[in-house]
Amino acid sequence: MVKVGFIVEGTSDLIILKSEKFKELFSQLGIETNGDLIKNGRSKSGLKEQLVPFIQQLDDLKCDYVFILFDLDDKKNEKKTKSKKKIKDCPVGAVEEVKKFGDNKNYLKDNQIFVVMVREMEAWFLADEELGYTYENDDPEEVKNPSEIIEKAENSKNHILLANRVVKKKFSLERAAKNSSSAKRFLTKLKFVNKIRNMFSKKK
């Protein structure tokens, strides 16, 4: 088993990662994690400001890898460019913004893996076809406000309530990865950490 910690920007992300469906996925991938290993910044700014103490806490808990998971707030960039090219990897600018904040750059290590959700996690909910949410775009990551679609469908604007409802509907990262490039990146990187761990174990 490989011990993995997570740093997220919101309570909705925390709820999803602690769900039974994710516990099953982590078990299948040989990943050991629990609630103590998931740190919640409660906002993008909170994640940036608390990154160092979170990293230190997870290091003290002997995590092999730390995933840093946050949304891509690209509304400003949308006004500057009309490009709709798919992003093959996590946007460099979004990652650098977190890395360069305050003293964060002095605590970066090779075992830290950044995952940027294009738009927001709600786009992943749209991408899981079995949840039954409908939207106009072919690509859920091209939907400008995926949270509004979820809110309308569930008749609530409470994101914690919405996350719990999605958990009850058994949201699957594996299904979302079929239609969302950023969900696929996250799943691929989760698979990667255990594969690398096994490779080093065999060499020993």
DRENZARO-585356 format. One record per atom (N, C-alpha, C): residue in one letter; y negated, x, z negated. Coordinates in pm, whole numbers, plus 50000, padded with zeros to 5 digits. Atoms other than C-alpha are relative to their C-alpha. Layout:
AYXZ/...
% end
This chain:
M501205008550000/M500005000050000/M498745008850000/V501274993049999/V496455011350071/V499004991449923/K500935007250087/K493805001949815/K498634999150068/V501235002149923/V490734986649979/V498994991949919/G501105007350062/G487394975949833/G499094994350107/F500925006449906/F484804953749998/F498634998349935/I501365003050041/I481034951149973/I499464989950100/V500455010849911/V479664918450113/V498604995749963/E501395003750025/E476234902850139/E499834986049944/G500195013650049/G476954867350026/G501224994149934/T498935006650073/T479014844149811/T501014993650095/S499095005949901/S480474826850119/S501035010350046/D499114989149959/D481934860250233/D501025002949890/L499144997450115/L483344865749884/L501114989549990/I499045011150007/I485034831449884/I501085001450107/I499054998749889/I486634837650223/I500975011549974/L499144988350023/L487954872350130/L500984997849885/K499125002750114/K489444858749806/K500954988250025/S499185011749969/S491154829449982/S501485003850013/E498564997749990/E494934825549991/E500385005150139/K499714995749863/K494924829950369/K499735014950017/F500314985749991/F493264863950337/F500955008249914/K499034993050085/K495584873650051/K501305002150077/E498794998949918/E498494866650286/E499835010850105/L500274990149896/L496884887550560/L500025014149941/F500034986850063/F496184916650325/F501415004649964/S498634996650035/S499784915450203/S500795004450123/Q499314996749874/Q501094916050562/Q499595013750051/L500534987349950/L498894946050640/L500195011549901/G499784989550099/G499924965150329/G498735004149929/I501294997350065/I496434962450177/I499994994349859/E500135004250139/E495954960949802/E498524997749969/T501375002950042/T492764943649686/T500034988349903/N500115011450092/N491574918249429/N498524997249976/G501385004050023/G488414901449300/G499125011149945/D500784988950057/D487334932449107/D499595010150107/L500284990349892/L487354952249434/L499094994250108/I500915006349904/I485034927949616/I498634998449933/K501334999950059/K481354933849537/K499034991850086/N500875009449930/N478734907749628/N498535003549979/G501424996950008/G475154918049707/G499114987849992/R500685013150005/R474144880949729/R498904998350105/S500935000849887/S471874888550027/S500085013350074/K500014987549924/K471354914750297/K499205010649925/S500814990350075/S468594931150093/S500715004349872/G499254996750120/G470764929349781/G501115009950029/L498944990649961/L473594946949963/L499425013950018/K500614986949977/K471264974950073/K499575006549869/E500524994650125/E469734978749728/E501115004049902/Q498914997450095/Q473054978249539/Q501165007950060/L498924993049933/L475124998049788/L500515011949918/V499594988050075/V475145030049579/V500814996449875/P499185003350117/P476285014349247/P501324993350038/F498755006249954/F478864993449436/F500995010750045/I499144989149952/I480235024749608/I500555007849882/Q499574992550117/Q480365042949275/Q501074992449921/Q499025008350072/Q482215013949110/Q501345000150071/L498755000449924/L484775012349389/L500675013750005/D499444986550010/D485205050149383/D500715001849865/D499404999050133/D485885047849009/D501324992349993/L498785008149997/L488535021549086/L501035005750098/K499074992549915/K490205046649321/K500354992950131/C499765006449870/C489785027149646/C500195010750107/D499784990849888/D491195045049950/D498944998050108/Y501015003549899/Y488745027050179/Y499074989449944/V500995010250038/V485595006250136/V499434993950128/F500595007149888/F484584979950391/F498654994349957/I501345005150027/I480884971350404/I499714989650109/L499995011449908/L480534937050563/L498704992149989/F501245007850003/F477274919950661/F499714994050138/D500385007049877/D475654897550923/D499065008550084/L500994994049910/L473704909051227/L498864990050016/D501185008449984/D470244893951203/D499225005550119/D500574994249878/D469194899851563/D498994990950069/K500965009349940/K466614872451616/K498825007350062/K501124992249945/K463864898551666/K500405006650130/N499534993349880/N465964917151921/N500154990350116/E499815010049895/E466664884952112/E498704997550075/K501295002349937/K462954881352178/K499625011650093/K500364988049924/K462774916852318/K500885001850124/T499084997849889/T465784915252549/T500724987450039/K499265011649951/K467574889652762/K501455003750026/S498644995449976/S470754910052776/S501004992149918/K498955007350070/K473934891252688/K501315007850004/K498804991749997/K476324920552709/K500714999449866/K499225000050123/K479134919452454/K499875013549930/I500104987750078/I478834944852177/I501405005049971/K498634994950013/K481964966652187/K500295005249859/D499804995350137/D481434981451841/D498834995049916/C501055004850088/C479294974051538/C498655005650044/P501324995549954/P475584975751638/P499485011649916/V500434987850068/V474325010551552/V498754997549917/G501275002450070/G470854998351455/G500204992849867/A499745007850123/A472194973351199/A500655008849894/V499314991150094/V474464999451042/V499045010549946/E500954989750042/E471735026051034/E498974994649902/E500965006250091/E469375001850861/E500525000349856/V499394999850134/V471784999650567/V500185014449952/K499764986050038/K472675036650569/K498735007249956/K501234992650025/K469065048350567/K499144994049890/F500805006350105/F467835024750296/F500075008249871/G500054992950128/G466705042949981/G500825012750001/D499184988050019/D469235068649863/D501404998350058/N498655003249951/N472205053050046/N500655011350078/K499444989749911/K472595081450295/K500685011449924/N499424989350080/N473475105450013/N501354996349939/Y498745004650059/Y476515084849913/Y501004995350106/L499115004049891/L478135079550252/L501225009350006/K498774992349990/K481755090650294/K500814995250119/D499175003449884/D484385090550567/D500884987849976/N499125011350027/N486365063350390/N499264986649997/Q500815012349997/Q483535037950427/Q499974994550143/I499895006149868/I483945013650717/I499034988250009/F500995010649983/F481054992050836/F500514989650100/V499645011149910/V481754957850990/V498814990550006/V501145008949982/V478864937651132/V500464987250070/M499675012949940/M479434900651195/M498864996050095/V501025004349905/V477594890151512/V499604985849964/R500615012450050/R475284861451414/R500234999149850/E499655002050140/E477004852951084/E501454995749993/M498595003350013/M480434844750943/M500334986250056/E499775013449944/E479994808651056/E500435000550146/A499534998449861/A480484821351413/A501505002350003/W498564998150009/W483954832151303/W500704986749976/F499415013250023/F484604796751178/F500094992250131/L499985006649869/L483674783551523/L501115005850087/A499034993049916/A485984809351680/A501454996149967/D498665004650039/D489014796051488/D500174985750052/E499915012949932/E489914767451722/E500714989449917/E499255009850079/E492254751151471/E499144993049895/L500915006750093/L489294742851245/L499324988150065/G500465011849927/G488134719051517/G498504998350017/Y501455001149980/Y484404726751533/Y499685001150150/T500365000149857/T482784719651871/T498615006150019/Y501274993749967/Y479964739152034/Y499925001550151/E500225000349855/E478444742152383/E500375013250068/N499754987149936/N478804779452451/N501495003150008/D498614995549990/D482074794852571/D500305010449893/D499854989350098/D481524823752330/D499334995849869/P500625004150127/P480984814251962/P498925009749952/E501004990250042/E478964846251916/E498714999150082/E501235002649925/E476444833752172/E499294987649947/V500645011650064/V475704803051958/V498915005149907/K501124994250074/K472244809551811/K500034996849851/N499985003950141/N472714790351486/N501344993449966/P498685005750028/P476434785951414/P500064992649867/S499995006750130/S475704776351053/S499554985550011/E500495013749983/E473834745351174/E501114990850051/I498895008049948/I476924733651362/I500984996749888/I499095002250113/I479104738051054/I499394990149901/E500695008950094/E476514720850833/E500034985550049/K500015013549943/K476294690951068/K501404993949996/A498625004949998/A480074688051100/A500504996249862/E499535002250138/E480614689850724/E499014991749917/N501025008150067/N477464669950636/N499545006349868/S500474992950119/S476274696350390/S499315012950043/K500684987249976/K473874725850380/K500305010149890/N499614991250109/N475474741150072/N501065009750052/H499114990349936/H477054773150206/H501225003349915/I498854997750087/I479284777749903/I501014988650017/L499145011749977/L480644742449947/L500675001050137/L499474998749864/L481084748850320/L501115010550006/A498984989450001/A482994781250259/A501284995049935/N498815005550067/N485334763350019/N500734989950087/R499375009649909/R485944735850275/R500755007250111/V499354992249894/V486744761550542/V501285006549947/V498814994350063/V489164778250299/V501114989549992/K499015010850008/K490894744550246/K500614996950137/K499505002249864/K491204741350624/K500815011950050/K499204988149971/K492944775250616/K499465008250118/F500614991049901/F490514795950822/F500855012650015/S499184988349971/S492394824250991/S499205010450077/L500674989149929/L490824857651085/L500765003350128/E499194996849882/E493704863251327/E499724990350114/R500335009749895/R492934831051514/R498585002050049/A501404997849963/A489184837951508/A499865012350089/A500064987549923/A489814872751651/A500314997950148/K499695002949859/K491094856851972/K498764995950079/N501205005049933/N487614843052047/N498715006849956/S501184993450053/S485224865351850/S500205015049999/S499844985449992/S484714902251925/S499795006849864/S500234993550130/S483344910351577/S501134996949902/A498835003250083/A486224892051405/A501185008850041/K498934991349949/K488594912051626/K499805014349950/R500284986650051/R486854944451522/R500415001249854/F499654999950142/F487304935551156/F501515000649982/L498545000350009/L490994927351202/L500595013450043/T499514987249949/T491544959251404/T499805011149898/K500294989750099/K489904980751137/K500844998349874/L499105002450113/L491954964150862/L501395005650030/K498694994749959/K495114972851056/K499985015350004/F500154985549982/F493805008051118/F500165007649869/V499994992450124/V493375018150753/V501425002149947/N498634998550048/N497005011650666/N500805009250092/K499314991449904/K498215028650984/K499685014849972/I500424986350031/I496205060050900/I500645004749871/R499394996650130/R497475059450541/R501485003550019/N498574997549976/N501075057550664/N500235013250073/M499894987649923/M500515086350908/M499895012149907/F500184988950092/F499255109150629/F501165000949902/S498875000150095/S502095098350398/S501225006550062/K498854994449931/K504695107950660/K499875015150014/K500234985649986/K503085142250709/K500315007549871/K499714993950129/K503445148850338/K501515000749979/
% end
